Amino acid sequence: MTIYNFSAGPAVLPKPVLQQAQSEMIDWHGSGMSVMEMSHRGKEYMSIQARAEADLRELMGIPVNYKVLFLQGGASQQFSMIPLNLLRGKLSADYVNTGEWSKKAISEAKKFSFVNVVASNTDRNCSYVPAYNEWKLDKDAAYLHYTPNETIGGVEFNWIPDTGNVPLVADMSSNILSRPVEVSKFGLIYAGAQKNIGPAGLTIVIVRDDLVGYAPSGLPTMLDYKTHSDNESMYNTPPTYGIYMAGLVFQWLKNNGGISAMEQTNISKSKLLYGAIDESNGFYVCPVNKADRSRMNVPFTLEDANLDGEFLKQADARGLLQLKGHRSVGGMRASIYNAMPLAGVQALVDFMNEFAASHG
Ligand SMILES: *Cc1c(COP(=O)(O)O)cnc(C)c1O
């Protein structure tokens, strides 16, 4: 039976990537060593990290005045590193609240800064992207932070906010590499790897170089972007195996047409799944405003929540795994990141149609 894993994260990885990692596990390219066993300062490992960075730069079109940092601590650590490094003597930062991850970023920033919440969608249960013309932007803000894809609520921006000279900061943990983005519009982009990049334990930060170097004195060395920027992410031991795996994912993306091709597949996959939900005559419901539905994380509920258990049991038996919704939302959530093939979404839709027909 073919297994399809719809986990929100850590999440599905491309099969060819796992197979390559398996074949190189014990002896990487004739080195006689596993990547896990290599010195991070040896020439073999240095070549792996350099290639990963070069491939990511090529895939995303990252301009030369941006640093790519390979860090640890998860996206959650960025919730504090961002205000600590980017306030640059200013008193306030702008935040957009679109759901659970925005809220976490906001509550962490409040420890270091005044936070101006420019817009929020909590009036309608975090189910939409607030219209830009209603945002209360502060032109003196140190930066504006937003969450382009809310992994739990399934709300995704299909546009990039215009913040003028205020640096734009984006938590792209769950939609990085899923669609082309113009990096030059951002001051800083960050993402935990375990959704759309690779295994957990690696966090990628892409930061415009003029924003680095303003940490207040006394900030712990490891929390200062300059430490990592000045040392090519090798101030201390980087998460070497995670970076190697991310590098294999970048090569897989390049071999499959890059991010534009990936976006086309992601559009097809999400259309197929939302179509099945919307055409079920209310048997399945997606609470998210149609224009703001995520291509990566698709939350839906059953009209009759008493059937949730049976739905999940039968899905499991068909090899459709990890569909249970987030504990804060309930219902179901299908995460359909880059590595989820169209065939996986088709298998899910076939099952959903059959389940609705036999229980509707
Ligand atoms: C998963 C996730 C996080 C948290 O990532 P960690 O690496 O677990 O800290 C933050 N933001 C978004 C949008 C996420 O999807």
The ligand as an SDF file (V2000), in Angstrom:
LIG
                    3D

 15 15  0  0  0  0  0  0  0  0999 V2000
    5.8860   25.3610   12.7350 C   0  0  0  0  0  0  0  0  0  0  0  0
    5.8570   26.8400   12.7260 C   0  0  0  0  0  0  0  0  0  0  0  0
    6.5550   27.6120   13.6800 C   0  0  0  0  0  0  0  0  0  0  0  0
    7.3200   26.9780   14.8150 C   0  0  0  0  0  0  0  0  0  0  0  0
    8.4630   26.3830   14.3440 O   0  0  0  0  0  0  0  0  0  0  0  0
    9.5270   25.7140   15.3470 P   0  0  0  0  0  0  0  0  0  0  0  0
   10.6120   25.3730   14.4040 O   0  0  0  0  0  0  0  0  0  0  0  0
    8.8360   24.5290   15.9610 O   0  0  0  0  0  0  0  0  0  0  0  0
    9.9080   26.7170   16.3510 O   0  0  0  0  0  0  0  0  0  0  0  0
    6.4970   28.9770   13.5760 C   0  0  0  0  0  0  0  0  0  0  0  0
    5.8020   29.5910   12.5970 N   0  0  0  0  0  0  0  0  0  0  0  0
    5.1200   28.8900   11.6730 C   0  0  0  0  0  0  0  0  0  0  0  0
    4.3730   29.6140   10.6040 C   0  0  0  0  0  0  0  0  0  0  0  0
    5.1320   27.4890   11.7040 C   0  0  0  0  0  0  0  0  0  0  0  0
    4.4580   26.7910   10.7820 O   0  0  0  0  0  0  0  0  0  0  0  0
  1  2  1  0
  2  3  1  0
  2 14  2  0
  3  4  1  0
  3 10  2  0
  4  5  1  0
  5  6  1  0
  6  7  2  0
  6  8  1  0
  6  9  1  0
 10 11  1  0
 11 12  2  0
 12 13  1  0
 12 14  1  0
 14 15  1  0
M  END
$$$$
